[in-house]
Amino acid sequence: MKKVFIDSAVSISAQNTFDTYGFLEEIKDISGKTVSANYPNYRDYIALAASRRMATAVKMGVTAASKALEKANLKQPDAIITGTGMGCIEDTEKFLNNIISNEEAFLTPTPFIQSTHNTVGAQIALGLNCKAYNNTYVHAALSFESALLDAQLLLQQDEGKHVLVGGVDELGKEIINYVRLMEDRDSSGIQVPFSEGASFFVVSSEAKEAAIQLVDMEVCSTASEEKLQENLKGFLLRNKIEPFQIDVLIAGRNGDAFDVYYDSASSFFENATELHYKHLSGEFYTASSFGLWAAYEILNRQEIPKPLIYKDESTSEINTILLYNQFKGRDHSFILLKR
């Protein structure tokens, strides 16, 4: 079976991760209930007239995708695959508010048309004049992983050589407040702010300089702590990896009661350095794409920024990273990377 490599990685997040050559050198302290992304200068990637009509998720997605292609020296991908949990929620809110204010009459269809979850992928394709395979996955906290899994299968089945894949979510203005209100009622709820972001990658069946191998990945909708351990053992066995060979474990901790799953996974890798990232990126359905961006940078740069460290162990050389994410005890995912 063909190997799969990540050729480039770009992230727009609550931190300064886009317009910089550094790697999480200047950390923005995120606090409060919601935190917006650190938006780049869109004029460098999107015409001003077009940008005015785009929702936040579309602007972030198009810009991150454009830079990912640029970094991979690729003009046309063989497929565009996106994952999103909430889609263009800003336009959804506009349309619902219009229904109420106009008493269900004389509605403008534009916000409804632009609110569909595949708008980001469609706008990327329109900008590139790309008529290749284009798909969007909306699978809650597995949305990005589903997109990445599809990209992996396309490459392994020789249906393309270069695939653009990403995860994107926007905060919106109203619905997120209800989500946060529900969390506030739970004393053991999510302890990091809700946020937004877009991370895009070019994955390829051809190894290039600075490419990182996407060895394998696995997703699971539901699992007990015991079942998680079984799945983890099976995943490593399938890839002929011993627990001590994992140099870094990147966990999607957000401070809620379900972090016990990460504790269970962490105990399996006693010699690995454990990292966390949602205290920097915030929580959203495709936040795991920020974790993958961080893993890509760590393997290439061979350095770990201190703000990412949760449990420090001596790691002289970083060759293998395992990413583990779950949300509310559901939607578990493992992603195994090698230098």
C-alpha positions, -999 to +999 in steps of 0.1 A: +000+000+000+013+035-009+027+056+018+011+090+025+031+122+033+022+157+046+040+182+023+028+214+039+008+227+069-007+261+075-029+272+104-050+303+112-058+302+149-062+323+181-024+324+181+000+341+156+005+310+135+000+323+100+022+353+092+053+342+110+084+320+105+085+314+143+068+285+161+045+297+189+072+322+201+048+349+211+018+334+230-015+352+232-032+346+265-067+335+256-094+338+283-131+345+285-160+325+270-150+329+233-119+340+215-117+350+178-089+338+156-059+360+148-070+369+113-043+374+086-043+401+059-068+386+036-060+411+008-029+391+000-050+361-009-086+373-017-098+401-038-113+428-017-147+428-034-150+390-030-138+391+006-166+415+016-192+388+006-174+359+024-182+346+059-153+343+084-149+305+078-147+310+040-121+337+043-100+317+067-103+285+047-095+301+013-065+319+028-051+289+046-056+266+016-039+291-007-008+293+015-007+255+020-006+251-018+020+278-021+042+262+005+039+228-013+047+245-047+014+231-060-010+250-083-037+224-087-046+196-063-061+164-074-088+167-048-101+192-022-115+178+010-127+198+040-141+190+074-162+214+095-184+209+125-206+240+122-200+252+086-208+288+078-228+294+110-227+332+105-248+330+074-271+304+090-277+329+119-284+357+093-310+336+075-327+325+107-329+361+120-343+372+086-371+345+089-380+360+123-377+397+114-395+393+081-422+370+095-412+343+070-419+366+040-397+383+014-366+364+024-333+369+006-319+335-004-282+346-004-275+338+033-292+304+030-271+296-001-239+307+016-246+289+048-241+254+035-212+235+050-195+229+016-192+266+009-155+266+020-145+238-003-166+253-031-150+287-028-115+272-028-123+253-060-138+284-077-107+304-069-084+277-083-108+268-112-104+233-099-129+207-112-114+178-093-131+157-066-145+180-039-161+168-007-169+181+028-174+161+060-196+172+088-190+146+115-189+167+147-155+163+164-144+138+137-151+161+108-114+169+101-103+133+107-129+121+083-116+145+056-080+134+063-090+097+062-107+103+028-075+120+015-054+090+027-077+065+009-076+085-023-038+085-023-035+048-013-059+038-041-039+059-066-068+082-074-046+112-071-011+123-061-017+156-042-048+163-021-056+195-003-073+187+030-083+210+059-105+217+089-123+249+095-149+263+119-161+298+128-175+311+160-206+329+147-222+355+169-252+340+187-255+302+187-220+299+204-234+319+233-260+292+240-233+265+237-211+283+262-241+288+285-247+251+287-210+246+296-212+272+323-239+253+340-216+223+343-190+226+370-168+201+352-174+215+318-149+228+292-123+250+308-108+266+277-126+293+256-145+283+225-127+296+194-123+292+157-097+285+131-086+269+098-057+245+092-050+231+058-025+205+045-012+192+013-010+154+015+008+134-012+019+100-022+052+114-031+078+122-004+093+157-008+119+175+013+105+183+048+076+159+042+062+140+073+048+105+069+011+100+079+016+064+090-020+055+100-051+068+116-081+054+133-115+068+145-141+055+169-175+070+178-178+057+213-155+039+237-151+033+274-117+038+291-111+001+289-121-001+252-099+029+245-069+010+259-078-020+237-082+001+206-049+019+213-030-014+218-045-028+186-036+004+167+000+002+177+002-035+171-012-030+136+016-005+129+043-026+146+050+002+171+058-004+208+046+022+234+082+032+242+088+041+205+063+070+208+084+101+214+055+126+218+018+122+227-003+152+217-036+152+236-067+174+230-072+182+267-097+210+273-101+207+311-135+190+313-144+158+331-136+137+300-099+145+302-097+112+321-095+095+287-063+114+281-050+103+315-058+067+305-039+071+272-010+089+288-004+061+313+002+039+283+032+060+272+052+065+304+083+076+286+067+100+261+066+138+263+029+147+265+017+179+249-016+198+249-028+226+227-064+237+233-054+262+259-037+279+230-062+273+201-094+272+221-120+245+216-140+239+184-150+209+163-120+209+141-094+220+167-076+187+162-063+201+129-044+227+149-029+198+168-018+182+135-002+214+124+017+216+157+029+180+152+041+187+117+061+217+129+076+198+158+088+169+136+103+193+110+119+218+134+128+192+161+118+215+188+089+217+212+076+252+223+073+253+261+037+264+261+027+231+245+043+209+272+019+192+296+043+164+309+080+168+301+103+139+295+138+140+281+134+137+243+167+142+224+153+133+190+116+133+179+108+107+153+073+095+161+042+114+173+008+101+182-022+125+183-052+116+203-084+136+205-120+131+217-149+153+226-172+147+255-162+110+256-171+105+220-155+108+186-121+094+195-093+096+169-056+084+167-032+099+141+003+084+139+031+105+123+067+097+116+096+119+106 
